[in-house]
Amino acid sequence: MSFDLPRNVILPVDAVDVRLDPSPHPFALDNAEAIVENWQREVAAKPALFDGTVVLLSQLTYRDNRLVGRCYAVNYSTFMLWRKRRENSGAEHAYAHAVLVAGDNALVAIRMGSHTVNAGRVYFAAGSFEPIDFRDGQVDVDFNMIREVREETGLDLSDAPRGKRYHVLSTASGTVIFRRYRETAPADEIARRISAFVATETEPEIEGPVIIRHAADLPDGLAAHMKPLVEWHFASVD
């Protein structure tokens, strides 16, 4: 099977072997005209959108605590059409979350800016895998996590203690690979730093930080995949 992993359950992951195929994704080849037409509508609604490069999967399996998959670089415009036609498309989306844990054990997430596709949604600072996140054709999950957190919040997690392993949650809408990153500062101080960074940005990607202090402390706009991650954090240790 192209996508063979349990859905809607959090699983431990000791290794991620997702490879970048240099050829075009079949979905992009089969839908070239529709991609252009849809992108024109998307940009008309959100002029700040940028047709950069992300990756889409064509295969992902979970065996013996390992994720193994194949992905292709596609334009963001291709990804936007895929979001509308994902069922039976032969493609899936995977992304990573650095689960930011403050010194007081609270979680620090972000709320997306009004000009973005996910305006108002709350999740951990993150972005799709891009070709820059691959080393010799294999995805470097931690590089992606650290890069996205730095770009969106100004925080540098390069030296922050990490969880012993990754975990994964796969749903019909996508697969998130996540790992705890711990900061010594309390959540309020981390939030202050993020807010200060956002204030310096001309067009910040995020609206600001969101602190989650316990499993029942779920903010408005929380992305659907986040509730299981929040519950997992407050109920478990690495």
Stockholm file with secondary structure:
# STOCKHOLM 1.0

chainA/1-238         MSFDLPRNVILPVDAVDVRLDPSPHPFALDNAEAIVENWQREVAAKPALFDGTVVLLSQLTYRDNRLVGRCYAVNYSTFMLWRKRRENSGAEHAYAHAVLVAGDNALVAIRMGSHTVNAGRVYFAAGSFEPIDFRDGQVDVDFNMIREVREETGLDLSDAPRGKRYHVLSTASGTVIFRRYRETAPADEIARRISAFVATETEPEIEGPVIIRHAADLPDGLAAHMKPLVEWHFASVD
#=GR chainA/1-238 SS CCEESCSSSEEEESEEEEEEESSCCHHHHHTHHHHHHHHHHHHHHCTTCCCCEEEEEEEEEEETTEEEEEEEEEEHHHHHHHHHSCTTSSCBCEEEEEEEECTTSCEEEEEECTTSTTTTCEECSCCBCCGGGEETTEECHHHHHHHHHHHHHCCCCTTSCBCSSEEEEEETTEEEEEEEEECSSCHHHHHHHHHHHHHHCSSCSEEEEEEECSTTCCCTTBCTTHHHHHHHHHHCCC
#=GC SS_cons         CCEESCSSSEEEESEEEEEEESSCCHHHHHTHHHHHHHHHHHHHHCTTCCCCEEEEEEEEEEETTEEEEEEEEEEHHHHHHHHHSCTTSSCBCEEEEEEEECTTSCEEEEEECTTSTTTTCEECSCCBCCGGGEETTEECHHHHHHHHHHHHHCCCCTTSCBCSSEEEEEETTEEEEEEEEECSSCHHHHHHHHHHHHHHCSSCSEEEEEEECSTTCCCTTBCTTHHHHHHHHHHCCC
//
